[in-house]
Amino acid sequence: MVISDFSNGGSVSTISILTWDSACTATNKPFGYCADANLHLQETSTAANCSTAAIPGDPFCGLVNPANGVVAPWPYTDKSGNSTYLQGELLEAGVNLSLLPNIASECFASFLAETRSSTSTTATLKDFVLGNFGNCVATMSTQVSNAGPVTPGTAVHDTATVVGNQPSKTPSGTVTFFLCGPDTGACSTGGTLVGTGTLSGSGGTASADSPDVNTGTGLTPGRYCFRAEWPGDANYTTALKEYGGADGTNECFTVARVQSSTTTSPSSGAIQLGDSITDLAVVTGTIAGGIPTGTVSFFICGPIAATVTCDTGGTAVGSPVTLDAGTVGPPPSASATSGAVTPSAVGRYCFRGEYSGDNHYFGSSDSRDGECFTVSTTSSTSSAQTWLPNDSATVTSSGPLSGSLSFTLYESGDCTGTILRAAETFTFSVPAPGSVTRSTTNSTVTVETSKTVSWKVVFTSTNAFVSGSSRCETTALTITN
């Protein structure tokens, strides 16, 4: 409370500064600075004339018009009908709150001016005028610790800085942080509650950090934005929210995927034709990205040349295979095994494994020479004995021989039934007595299994003095292969 008293008919001007103090029970009680009940006298002066005060060294001053007839700068009529000021009717006063003990840290947002009938603090109040000062206001700015791109698992936090317009009043309390994303734009509303940070600082400026995000296995790739909200405190009552504006300036960061590596190897380097083979893919990540997830697609090429691998194309080996649960390592990894493949021809073949990638990892593949294998077959020798039946016959006579000699091969042992080879006939004429021998020339009819066959040999004479003759020959042969 600022009082400007004009005593002794206005000849003496006294200005006093008082604050509320419930410890004061009456004037001078229980402390000498007690001006009245609940009033603590901070400063008082009868010489606080603004025209002579050592401004800005003095904490306050006041001045009234010293004579009648002062022309008002605005339309004015007092209660007596005068349009000019009488002595003491116009008061101008000022208070430098920053120079007053126990007041410098206060923030005033409004004032009440009133008149009273005497210098007593309990005097009856008369006229009232209400007005406003500038409010105790604060502003908030925010800054993300790392705009990225960062890898999954790299901790990121937000810092909110609150600056008050009263250096003696440092903002206090907690700031609540939210996170939006991925790729949802500036975080003006909504988002996921990250947690709170406690403001700390001095000189009217305080800051608070959010809890870290993107820790552990990290966030999925994309753009994320923070939002900070402060509800105000006892001095700065206006709540503040900061999200970096429409483009999320200073509040956003990007999480990027990291590289993976895929190593594949067939279950064998060489197989026999007719055997099956599989391919094993091991996908390795980083500690920041965690255990890789996703699928591996397998392909096979072949038969191919010795200098070629299956880096493109090929035949898909079944459907993509989901990676197993993996291990944390380090480094973390997971694996997948292809379906079985049974090549249909001998030669050189190569696999290729293609990892799909996931929210943390880029895809990768392997088609190195280590992905190749050979398919071969064994040789075997078999034999089957056959025999080629032939016969020889001799005709003997004491007289001249003429006629024909025929050989017929039968499947039976008694020259009956199925004929294996039709009759082969030889003709001859011998004028002198003696003998004639002829042999068959079979080169096509063979017998491949154990069997008994027979030859029917018939001599037909054309000499009336020599009779014909015949016989049946049987052959039994056992074949062992």
C-alpha positions, 0 to 999 in steps of 0.5 A: 500500500502506497500512501501520499498524505497531505497534512497541515492543510497540504503543506506537508507531503508524506509518502509511505510504503506499507505491506501486509504483515499479520504479525503486526497487531497494532501501531509499533506492536510487537515490532517498531515497523508496525504502522497499524494492525497488519501493516508493515512500514517499509519506507516513509519520507516527507521529502520525496519530491519528484523534482528533487529526488535523486532518480533513479536512486530513490525507491519512490517519489510524489508531487502535487501542484503547488498552486491554484490555477494549474490548467488540466491537460484534459477536460476537468471540473472539480466539485467546486466547479473549477476547470483548473486545479486548486493547489494539491488537486493533481498528484503524480507519484512513482514507486521503483519496486525493485529498490524496496526491501521485501517488495522487489520480488513481488509481481503486481498485475493491478492497482487500486487508487483511492482517496481518504479523509485523513492521514490515518490508515483507518480513515474512511475511503472515498474515491476509487480508481482501478487499473492494471499493470503489465502481468507477470508473464513467462515464455517457453522455448524448447529444444530437442537434444538431437535432431538426428537422424539417430539410430534406434536405441540412441537416447533423445530428450527434450529441454523446455526453458521458461523465462519470466519477465520478472528476474526476481521470480524464477518459474517453478514446477514441472513440465509435462512432455509428450511425443508424437510420431512417427511421421504425424507432423508437429505435436500440437495435440495428442501424442504419448505421455513421456513424463515430467521434468522439474524446472530449475534455474535462477534469475527468472529463467528455469529449464527442465529435461524430459525423460529419454526416449528412443532407448532400448530397442528404440523407436521405429524409423520415422520423424518424431516431435515433442510437445512441452506443457507447463501449467504455470505457477503462483507467479506466472499463472498463464499455462504455456504449451510449446510444440515448435509451431506448424513445422515442429521447429526445434522439437522434432528428430528423425530415427533412421534404420540401421544396416544389417548383414546377412550370411548364408550357407548351404547345409552341404557343399556337395550332394548326390543326385537325388539327395535334398539340401537346405540353406541357412541364413543368419541376419546380424544387427547392432546392439542399438537395433536389437534382434532382427525380425522379419523374413528371409526369401531363398532362391536357387540357381543352377546348374551354373558355370563355375564362375557364376553365383546366384546374385539375381534371378533364380527359382524361389525356394518356397515362401519367405521364412520368418526369422527365429527368436534370435539371440541378443549376442552381442551382436544380436542375430536371428536365423532362418532355414529354407525348405528342402530342395532336390536338384534334378540334374548334376552340376553346380548350384548356388543359393541366395538369401534375401532379408526383408528388413524390419522397422529397425533394419535395412534389408540385406542379402548374400549370394557369395560363392560360399552359397554354392554346392555341387550335385554329382552321381556315382557310376555302376557297371552291369553285364548280361551274358548271352549265347548265340546258338549255332550248329554244325552237321556232317552227311556221310555216304558211300555214293555220290552226295547231292541234295540239301541240308537244313538247320531249324532252331526250336525253343524247346528241347525236342525240336517241336513248338516255337521256332526261334530261327527259321531253317537255314538250308545249304545245297551241295553236290559231291560226285564221289563218295565221302562226306559233306559238313555244313555249319549255321551262320546265326548272328542275330538270334541270342538266348539271354537266360538259362534255357534248353533249345534244340536244332532239327537237322534234315538232309534231303537227298536228290540222288535216287541211290542215297536216302535222306536222314534227320536228327534232333540235337538238344542244348541246355545252357545255364547263364550266371551273371 
